[in-house]
Amino acid sequence: MVRCSDDSLYAGIATDIERRLAEHNGNEGLGAKYTRGRRPVTLVYQESVLTRSAATKREFEIKRLNKQQKEALVAQAS
């Protein structure tokens, strides 16, 4: 999960977190549409899973959380 410059949180999946973070912050148009107008973004939370399917399911779960619940995940990881 990344924190955008407007303090919103964006969740996604990636196999290479550093590359994906650079894409979200870059000007090549490779980052998510949501993050393009909210740069810079910073990594605030990550989880590792074994399969892409598991990652997609977990992403869906996280996206359904409200902001307070997402912030609790971020705080837990700190």
LODREN-138174 format. One record per residue (C-alpha): residue number from 1; residue in three letters; x, y, z. Coordinates in pm, 1 decimal. Each point is the difference from the previous one (the first is absolute). Example, Ala and Ser with C-alpha at 12.3 -4.5 7.8 and 13.67 -1.06 7.14 Angstrom:
[1, ALA, [1230.0, -450.0, 780.0]]
[2, SER, [137.0, 344.0, -66.0]]
// end
This chain:
[1, MET, [0.0, 0.0, 0.0]]
[2, VAL, [128.3, 345.7, -80.7]]
[3, ARG, [-84.9, 334.2, 152.6]]
[4, CYS, [-69.4, 270.5, -255.4]]
[5, SER, [83.8, 367.7, 39.5]]
[6, ASP, [-364.4, 72.2, 91.0]]
[7, ASP, [30.6, -252.2, 289.3]]
[8, SER, [-220.3, -257.6, -174.2]]
[9, LEU, [104.4, -364.9, -8.3]]
[10, TYR, [24.8, -209.0, -317.7]]
[11, ALA, [24.1, -379.9, 0.2]]
[12, GLY, [131.3, -211.6, -284.1]]
[13, ILE, [206.6, -308.0, -75.4]]
[14, ALA, [351.2, -23.8, -142.0]]
[15, THR, [275.9, -254.9, -47.8]]
[16, ASP, [270.1, 267.7, 26.0]]
[17, ILE, [-99.7, 265.3, 253.0]]
[18, GLU, [287.6, 241.1, -68.9]]
[19, ARG, [-70.0, -3.1, -374.5]]
[20, ARG, [-373.3, 49.2, 54.4]]
[21, LEU, [58.9, 287.3, 240.4]]
[22, ALA, [225.4, 166.0, -260.2]]
[23, GLU, [-275.2, -47.6, -260.9]]
[24, HIS, [-257.8, 165.9, 226.1]]
[25, ASN, [234.0, 296.1, 53.4]]
[26, GLY, [132.7, 17.9, -355.8]]
[27, ASN, [-115.5, 192.3, -305.4]]
[28, GLU, [-14.4, -293.2, -242.1]]
[29, GLY, [-372.9, -60.1, 55.9]]
[30, LEU, [56.6, -342.4, 155.1]]
[31, GLY, [-139.7, 77.7, 344.9]]
[32, ALA, [-364.2, -42.7, 93.1]]
[33, LYS, [-236.9, 270.7, -121.7]]
[34, TYR, [-97.8, 62.9, 362.8]]
[35, THR, [356.6, 84.3, 106.8]]
[36, ARG, [94.1, 218.2, -300.5]]
[37, GLY, [-156.3, 312.5, 143.8]]
[38, ARG, [102.1, -81.6, 357.1]]
[39, ARG, [378.4, -21.9, -25.2]]
[40, PRO, [230.0, -61.2, 166.0]]
[41, VAL, [-104.1, -328.7, 153.2]]
[42, THR, [187.8, -181.9, 275.3]]
[43, LEU, [-14.1, -363.8, 101.2]]
[44, VAL, [-164.0, -37.6, 341.1]]
[45, TYR, [-110.3, -365.4, 15.0]]
[46, GLN, [77.0, -326.5, -173.1]]
[47, GLU, [-80.2, -368.5, 34.1]]
[48, SER, [149.9, -302.4, -171.0]]
[49, VAL, [-212.8, -285.4, -132.1]]
[50, LEU, [88.1, -312.4, -193.5]]
[51, THR, [-218.2, 36.2, -311.0]]
[52, ARG, [-140.0, 274.4, -219.2]]
[53, SER, [-347.1, -134.8, 72.3]]
[54, ALA, [54.6, 41.2, 374.5]]
[55, ALA, [135.1, 351.4, -61.4]]
[56, THR, [-307.7, 97.0, -200.7]]
[57, LYS, [-231.7, -131.4, 270.5]]
[58, ARG, [188.9, 186.7, 271.1]]
[59, GLU, [2.5, 320.1, -207.4]]
[60, PHE, [-379.1, -26.2, -32.3]]
[61, GLU, [-32.4, -45.4, 378.4]]
[62, ILE, [218.9, 302.8, 69.8]]
[63, LYS, [-183.7, 218.7, -252.0]]
[64, ARG, [-326.9, -77.1, 180.3]]
[65, LEU, [137.8, 131.3, 331.2]]
[66, ASN, [-86.2, 352.6, 105.8]]
[67, LYS, [272.4, 261.4, 48.0]]
[68, GLN, [19.4, -58.1, 376.5]]
[69, GLN, [51.2, -374.5, -48.4]]
[70, LYS, [267.0, 59.9, -263.4]]
[71, GLU, [177.6, 243.7, 231.8]]
[72, ALA, [-5.2, -269.9, 270.9]]
[73, LEU, [180.9, -238.2, -239.2]]
[74, VAL, [259.5, 270.0, -70.6]]
[75, ALA, [46.3, 70.2, 372.7]]
[76, GLN, [33.5, -371.7, 73.3]]
[77, ALA, [282.0, -30.0, -253.7]]
[78, SER, [197.2, 293.8, 143.0]]
// end
